[in-house]
Amino acid sequence: MRELLTRLEQASALDRVGDKIQSAVRAVVRGQVVRDVLHGTWLGHPLHPALVQVPVGAWVSAAVLDLIPGQKQAATALVAVGLAGAGPAAAAGATDWSELDREQRRVGLVHWSGNLTAVALYAASLTARLRGDDGRGRTLGFLGLSTVAGSAYLGGHLAYKLAAQVNQAAPELHRIGDGWHPVADLSVLPDGKPVGRSVDDVPVLVYRDGDEVSVLLGHCGHQTGPLSEGQVVRVDGHACIQCPWHGSVFRLDDGLVVHGPAGTDQPVLRTRVVDGVLQVALS
């Protein structure tokens, strides 16, 4: 299985189809507000994993009821609930997928194809059940659930092996030792301009706003873009940094994610000034 997944990650032939679908998704899902909603920026957590609980939970429950005599109507209703929940989950997943790297998109494309196959099987299952062909409906339902399980495996591979839509900056916190670390003399830090520094070889972004100084991890949590090379923008009166790679926006005072595709906040370090030297420590 690992060898198969490695081949899938390297299957450049999928890029021809994936690139076209990526362009189509970006053309359909337009507007920063809509994209932020689907990325889960407002939630501080990717929305797609939460939404998939509705169809998966409904379909697993339907499979259990299909094994219990006298539960035809309840199982049919749950199949319908799962189909209704699949649409929003797919929209959020497609929006996240459109902002991933090529290797991630290849696996995601097959994951997406598996989900579409499962939806088709469950739609056929619902049709058969409503027509009174319960045996066929159950068979198609079990086939759909098996397809969902395989697709979910690929989704886990995307998240845990390829780090799709997880905060890729957070693990760097574990590389910073305990205690306070000197970063720079406060007097040399420019006002209102992001500066790149390092703490225990971990890149950080330093931003000074008058007497206030904030320090964020330097790699964007979305896809490790160099935040110190980003542009400072104002959002609702807050100074924010915009990632130069994919455009995610984070508040500089507390790391809160303002705009996606990032779905989680940017890690922030504690700061203090001792004898004119800026020091940082883990929060």
N, C-alpha and C positions, 0 to 999 in steps of 0.2 A: 504493500500500500504506500509506503514512504517513497519507493522508487517511482510509482505511478504518479504521485503528487508532485515529485520533483520534475518529472517530464511535463506535467501539466503547467507548472510554473514557467517552464522554458519553452512552451509551445507558442512560438512567435507567429505561427500561422493563424492563431486566434485573433491577432491584432487587427487584421483586415476587417473582420466583423466587429470586434470590440471598439475600434476607433469610430466606426460609423454610428454604432449605438450610443457611444459616449457623446458624440456631437448631437444626436437626436435628443438625448436626455437633457442636455444643457439647453437646447432650443425650446424644449417643452417646459421644463422647470425653470422659469425665469422670475427675476425679482429677488432682491436680497431677503425680504421678509419671508417669502415662501420657502426659500432655500434654508434659511435659519430655522424655521419651524420644522422642516423635514430632517435637518441635520441634528436637531435636538439641542441647539445652542441655548434656547430658553430654559431647557431642563438641566443643563450642565452635565449631560450624559447623552450619548448617541440614542436617538429615538427608535431606530430600527429594531434593536434587540428587545425592547419593551413591547413593540407592536406585534412581533411574531408570536408572542405568547398567546394571543387570541386565536389565530388559526390553528396553531400546533396544539394548544390545550383543548380546543373544541374537537379537533379530529381524533386526538388520542381518546378523549372521553367517548366519542361516537364509536370508536373501535371496541371499547370496553362494553358499551351498551349493546353493540351488535352480537356480543357473546351471551347476553342475558335475554331469555325469552320474554316477550311482551313489551319490549322497549323500542319498537320500530319507530314510533312517532318522535320520541325523544332523540333517537340517533339521527333521524332525518333532520330534525331541527338543528342539531349541533353541526351537521355537515354544512347546512346553510349558513350558520353563524361563522364557521371557519372560512367559507368562501367570501362572506361579506368583509371579514377582517383581513383577508389576504391582500386586498387592493391597497389600503393605507400602508401596510407593511412593505409591499413591493415598491411603493412610491418613495418611502424613506430609504429603503435599501438601494434603489437605483440612484438616488441623489448622492448618497455616500459613495457608491461605486464609481460614479463619474469623476470623483476627485482623487482616486487612488492611482498608484503607479502601475506601470504596465504589467509587471509580474503579479501584482495583486488583482488587477482587472481580469487577467486570464483565468485565474481560479474563480473569481467572482462571476465571470460569465457562465461558467459551467454550473456554479451554484444557482445562479438565476435561472438557467435553463431547466434545472431539476425542479425548481419551485414552480415554474410555468407548467411543466409536465404534471406535477402533482395537482395543480389547480384544474387542469383539463380532466384528470382522472376523477377528481371529486365533483366537478360539474357534471360529468357523465354519470357518476354515482347518484347524485341528487336527482337527475332526470329519471334514472331507472327506478329509484325509490318512489318518486311521485307518480310514476306510471304503474306502480304495484309490483314491479319486478324486484322484490327485496333481495333475492339471492344474488342477482347481478349487481345490485347496488352495494351489497356488503363486499363482494369480491373486488369491485372497483375501488371501494373505500380502503380495503387492506392494501391493495396495490399502491394507492395514493399515499398511505401512511409509510409504506416501505420507501417510496421515493422521497418523501419528506425527510426520513431518517438519514438517507444517503446525502441529501442536500445539506442537512444540518451538520453532518460531519465536515463537509467542505466549508461551511460557515465557521465552524470551530477552528479549522485549519487557517482560515483567513485571519481570525482574531488572534489566536495564540501562537501561531507559527510566523505569520506574515505581518502581524501587528496592525491590521487594517482597522482604522477608527478607534484604536486605543491611544492613550496619551503616551507618545513615544519619548517625551521628555522626562516623565516621572521617574523611570529607573535610574536616571543620573543622580537623583537625590541620594541614592545609596552609596555613591562614590565620594560623597563629601563627608569628611570626618566630623566628629563631634567638636563642639566648642566654637569659639569665634575665630574668624579668618580675616586677615587684612586684605583689602581689595585695591584701594587707591587713596592718595591724598585727596581730601575733599576739594582743595583749592584748584586742582588740575581738571576737575570734572566740568565739562561745559554745561551751561544752563539750557535746558530744553532740547537736548540732543542725545540720542541713545549712543552708548559707548560699549564696546565689547571688552570684557575682561575674563579672567578664569579663576576658579577656586578649586584647588586640588585637581587641576587639569580639566575641570568641568567648565565649559563656556557659560558665561552669564551675561545678561544685559543690565547695564547700570544706567539709570535715568535720574537726573537731578532737576528738580523744579523748585528753584529758590533754595530754601533751607531744607526742603524735603527730598529724600533720596530713596528710590526703590530699586530692588534688584530681583530680576526674574531669571529663571534658567534660560540660557541663550538659544537652545534649539526648540523650535516650535513643536508643540505636542502633537500636531497633526501629522506632519511628515518631515520633521527635524529641520525645517528651513531656518536660516540664520537670522534671528530676530533683530540682532544689532544692526543689520543692514536694511532693516525695514524703515518705513516712513511713519512719523508721528502724526496722528490725526486726532481730531476732537470729536467725541461722541457724547452727547448729553452733558457737556461741560467737563468731561473727563479726558485727560490726555491718554491716548491709546497708541499701541504699536501695531502696525499692519505687516504681517508676514510677507516678504518679497516673493515667496514661491507660489502660494495658493490663495493669499489674500485674507487669511484669518486675522481677526482683530481682537486684541486683548487690552483690558485696562491696565495702565502701568502702575497704578497705586496698589491694586490687590490681585492682579492677574485674571480677573473675571473675563470669560469669553463673551464678546459682544456680537461678533459676526463669525459665521462658519467659513469654511467647512469644518473647522475644529468643533468638537462637541463637548469638550471638557476645558476647565480653566487651566491657565498656565501656572506651574508651581512658582511660588514666591519665597524668597529667603528673608529672614529677620535682619534688620540693619541697626547699627548704632555707630556713633562717631566718637572716637577716643583720641584726644590730643591731635585733632585734625585729620585723623585717618579713618576712613570708612571701613567698618568691619561687618561681616555677615555670619549668620549661623542658620542651621536648619530650623524650620518653624516648629 
